[in-house]
Amino acid sequence: MTRSPILIGFYTMVRKDFRRIVRIWSQTLLPPAITMALYFAIFGTFIGSQVDAIHGFPYIQFIVPGLIMMSVITSSYMNTVSTFYFAKWIRTIDEILVSPMPSWVVIAGFVSGGLIRAFLVGLIVIGVSLFFTHLTLFSVGVIFAAAFLTALLFSLLGLINAIFAKSFDAINIVPTFVLTPLTYLGGVFYSIDQLPPLFQTVSLFNPILYMVNAFRYGFLGISDVPLSLAFEVMGGLTLLAFIVTIILFKRGAGLKQ
């Protein structure tokens, strides 16, 4: 297959997913905005006004990067898991698999949809946060890199979940019982310096901690973990998820009936 048809196939997949995201904006873009507005109001304004500053920053400023990252994680994951599973359910995935597009192009097409939705939701949540506090930008490059790697990782994980899912209920198990607890325990609402030593150590095994702190460093210039280590964790997990996804596609796991 020549390069041009590959690009055409990739562009077609991305355009289709982008149009779907925009067309059903009330399901893909609006809910995160409302949810995060409630978080900002309740945790940031009402409760945050009673909480001491963390690392020299007002509580609401401290939690904003974590809440943005939370929306990025959820949006990227749910976009790929729902899109790919729906393609399996209505059997349009068969047409994609028999096309001459390489597996990595098909994966890139689905993952790009997750990246686009995460990017749009992230911008919307940033806009909402400006109604509650002002944002500081310490390093735009770190912000973009952390958000991109996180969205890429969870888009791939959503794809893996969708490959093995056999029902619509199955695509909600991981977000409910894995992502939500890890996110809340990933330093979104607190610094691990405030935890007892034992729980500080346990927190270091939570990968979302590194994503949240890298993203927070981009805004505030502070982090509970070394920035280099955070990017090593994100990069390593993303590479591992991509390799697993490629292997699953090559074997046809959960794809071929």
N, C-alpha and C positions, 0 to 999 in steps of 0.2 A: 504494500500500500504506500503510495507516494505521500510526501509531506502535506501537500495541499488538501487531499481528502481527509487526512487525519485532523487537520485544523478545522475543516468544515464540520466534521462529525463532533469534535469537541465544542465548537462554537454553537452548534445546534442544541446540544445538551444543556449548555450553560444558559443560552437564551430561553429555552423552554422553562428551566427552573426559575430564572429571574422573573419571567412573566407570571409564573404561578405564585411566587412570593408576593409580587406587587398586586396581583389580581385578588388574592385573598388576604389583603393587608390587615383586615380586622381579626384574622386568626394568627398571622405571622409577626406583625409589627406592633399592633396596638396593645395586646396583652402585656408584653414586657414593659412597655411604657407605663401602663397603669400600675402594674405590680411594683416596679421600682419607685414610682412616685409615692406609693404607700410606705415602702421601706424608708425612703428619705424623710417622709413626714413623721413616721412613728419612731423609728430608731434614730434618725438623724436630728430631728427638731425636738420632738417631745421628750424622748428618753435621753438623747444626746446632750440636751441642755443641762442635764443633771450629772453628766459623766465628765470626769477630769480630762484634760488634754492628753493625748498620747504622742509621745516623742515630740512634744511641742506644737502639735496641730490640734485644732478643735476636733471633737469626735466625728462630726459629720464629714469634715474634710478627710479624715482618716479612712472612713468606711466607703466613701464614694468609689475609689478605684476597685475595691473588692466587689461592690455591687455591680459595677459595669462588667467586670470579669465574670461574675455569676451569670449575667444575661448573655454574654458571649458564649460561655460554655453550654448553657441550656439551648440556645438558639442553633448553634452549629450542630450539636448532637441530634436534636430533634428533627432538624431539616433533613439530614441524610438518612436517619433511621426510618422516618415516615415516607420519604420519597422513594427510597429503594424498596421498602417492603410493599408499598402500593404498586410499584412496578412489577414485583413478583406476584402479587395477588391478582392483578388484571392481565398478567402474562406478557406485558410489553417488554419485560426484561429479556424474553426469548429473542425478540427481534434485534435487540442490542447485542446480545451474545453471539448471534450468528452473523453479525456484520463483520467486515474485515478490520474493524478497529481493534488495536491491541488492548490487552487487559488494562494496562496502565492509563490508557486514554479514557476508558470507560470509568475507571476509578476516579481519575482527575475530573471528569465531567460531573459525577455525583458530588464529589468533595467540594468542587467550586461553588455549588449551590449553597452548601453549608457555610463556606467562607463569605459569600455575598450576604446571606441572611445575618450572619454574626456581625459583619461590618455595618450593615444598615441598622440593626438593633443597637449596636454599641454607640453609633452616632446619635440615635434617638435618645438613649438613656443619658448620654453626656448632655444633650440639650435639656432634658428634664432636670438633671442635677443642677443646672445653672439657675433654676428657679429657687433653689434652696441654699446654695452656697456658691462661692467663686472657686474656680479651679486654678491650681498652679501647674505649670509644665516644666519639669526638671530636665527631661530628655524625651523628645518626640520619637527619636529612633528606638529607644528602649520600649516605649509604649507600643509602637507599631509592631516591633519584633515579637514582643511578648503576646500581644493579641493575635498576631498571625499564627504563631506556633501553637498557641492554645486552641484556636479555632480549627486549625488543620488537624491537630491531634484528635479532638473530639468529633470532628467530621468523620475521620477514619474509624474511630471507635463506634460511632453510630452506624457506619456501614457494616462493620463486623457484627454488631447486634442484629441488624436487619437480615444479614445472610442466614443466621441461625434461627431467627424468629419464625414461628409457625402459626402465630395468631396476632391480632392487633393488641391483645393484652400483653403479649410477650415483649413488645417494644416499649412498654411502660415500666417493666420490672426494674431495669438498670437505673433509669432516671430517678425512680421513687426510692429504691432501697440501697443504691450505691452512690449516685451523683449527689443527691440532696444531702445525705449525711456528711460526705467528704467535703462538700462545698461549705456547709455551715461550720465544719471543724477545720477549715483551711485558712483561718486567719482573716476572714472577711470582716468580722465584727470586733476583733481584738488582736493584740500583739501577743505572740507566744511568750514574750518576756514576762507577761503578767501571770503565766501559769506556773504551777509547781514544777520542779525539775523533772519529775517522772513524766508528766503530761507534755512538757516541752520536748522530751526525747521521743515520745510516741508521735507527736505532731510531725516530726521530721520524716516520718514514713508516709505522710499524706502528700501525694504529688501535687495536689491543687494548692497546697501551701506555697510551693515554689512559683507557681503561675501567678497567684495573687500578689505575692511579694515583689516579683519582677515588675509586674504592671504598676504596683504602688510606687516602686522606685522611680518609674518613669514620670510619675506625677509629683511626688513629694521628695524624692531623693533619699528615702529611708527604706530599709528592708530588714526583716528578721533573719534572713539567710544571705550568704554571699551571692552577688548577682551572677557571677560566673557559674556557680553551682546550679543556680536556678535555670539558666539556659542549657546547661549540660543535661539536666533532668528532662526538660521539655524537649530538647533535640533528640535525646536518646529514646524517649518514649514514642515520639513521633516516628522516628525511623523504624522502631520495632513494630509499631502499628501498621506502617506501610508494608513492611515485609510480610507480616501475617496476612494482610489483605490480599497482596499479590499471590501468595501461596494458596489462599482459599479460592481465589478466582481461577487459578491454574487447575486446581483439583475439581472445581465445580461444586464445592461444598455448599449445600443448601440452595443450589441454583438449578441443578439438573434433576428433573423428576424421573 
